[in-house]
Amino acid sequence: MLIKANEATLDLRPEMRGGTGTIEIKNHVTKADLPKNLRLVAEITVVPGASIGFHEHKGETEIFVIKSGCGRILDDNDSYLVNVGDVVLTGDSHSHGVACEGNEPLVMTAVIVLD
């Protein structure tokens, strides 16, 4: 199966999970086409000043690969600066939040795998 770039669907999430601004989610694969153990394969864009609020993952693991920009990840009780090429792994029963830092959008590939 080939999914062309122009077939991706765009989802705009204002104040996602209690965060600030509007988060752009480009779904590369529709839910109908995802294998049963995946919940998301997408590109997430967090513009300067925007964030995804702190939230817990239950029964799933989320993986972010930082593609461009820089940001801050709140990971359980820790806080990390992330840059291009970094990978963030948030497993079952762990929590995280994301904020864009800098003058350009933070762009991440995101995959959610059901545990």
N, C-alpha and C positions, 0 to 999 in steps of 0.2 A: 504494500500500500504506500502510495506517495501522497503526502499532504503538502500542497504548494504554500508558499509563504503568504500569498494573498487570501488563503482560505482560513487563516487564523481569525478567531473571534475576539473582540475587544470588550472588556468588562471594566467599567469605572466604578471605584469603590470610595465614596466620600467617607472620611473619618473611619477608615477600616479598623475594626477591632478597638475602637476608642482612640485611634491615632488622630493626626492632623492632616489637613489637605486631602487631595484626591489621589488615590493609588490607581495606576493603570495596569491591568492584567491582560496580557495577550496570550490567549489559550491556544497553544500549538496543536493540541489534540482535543477533540470534543469528548465529553464524558461518555458518549455512546461508543466511541472507538478506543477508549482506554481499557487495558487489561483490568481484571477485577481487583488486582492488588495495587493499583495506582489510583490516586484521587486527582492528581494535578500534574501537568507538564506545561509550563508557561514561562513567559518572560514578564517579570515584574519591574515596573519603573516607579521609583520614588523621587519626586522632584524636590529641589532644594526647599527646605522648610516643612516638608511633609514627613509623616511617619506612619508605621503600622504599630498599633498599640500592643502592649505586652499581653501575651495570651499563652495558654497551655495546649499542648498537643496530647491527645489521648488516643492510644491504639494506632498511632501512625508516627512516621519519621519524616521530617521536612529537610530537604537539602537545598541550600542556596549556593550558586557559583557566581561570584561577582564578576560581571562582564565589563562594566565601566563605572566611573565615578568613585566616590568613597562614602562610607557611612559608619554608623555606630550600631552595633548589635548588643542588645541587652540579653544575656544568656544566663537564665536562672539568676544567680546573685552576682554575676560578673558583667563587665562592660568592655567591649573590644572595638577598636577601630578596624575597619575592613577596607581592602583595596582590591584592584583588579587581580584576578587569579585566586583570591582567597576562597575557601569553601567553608560554609557554616553547616553544621549537622545538629539538628534538634530532634532528639529521640522521644519515645513514648514517655509521658508523664513529666516532660521537661517544658520549660516556658522560654519564650523569646519575644523581642520587639525589635523594630528596625527603624532607623532614622537616617535620612540623607544628610551628609555633612559636606560642605563645599559648595561650589557655584554651578556644578553640572549635575544632572540627574544620576542617581544610583540605579543601575540596571543589573538585574540578577536573573539567571535561569533558576527556576524553582521546580522541584519535583517532590511530590508527596507520595510516600509508599505506605500502604496499610500494613501494620505489623501482624 
